[in-house]
Amino acid sequence: MAKKGKGNRVQVIMECTEHRESGLPGMSRYITTKNRKNTPDRLERKRYNPTLKKVTVHKEIK
């Protein structure tokens, strides 16, 4: 029998750091998954921001 309960893989929301500081309307966010066991810290990745039209750093929120 497989164990029932909370898995290690969870969905996280990543938000653009530059867009938040710029004060422009809208927000660049991405949804991804991470393994809680392997990466307990908050994720930080470079992603494309369509509003700013460049690649920026996105950090995990919540």
Steps between C-alpha positions, in 0.01 A plus 500: 500500500617851418528751780228761513578847615672814390751457221833675474417673172304826539387781269666838551435845352796703375472879467723749318712712736574784254135542398390538863754779557424683173141585596361408155149350485465123471723227636720231348442169681582139420371181663742210537560201726787421734603215723481617862746236616779597255444879495362625832607860419308739280561463126661773294505465120548719194179518294366715218286798600270591207416847639864606536597294190812354659620215719482585871542327835181339634483396867263261672218657698292325765 
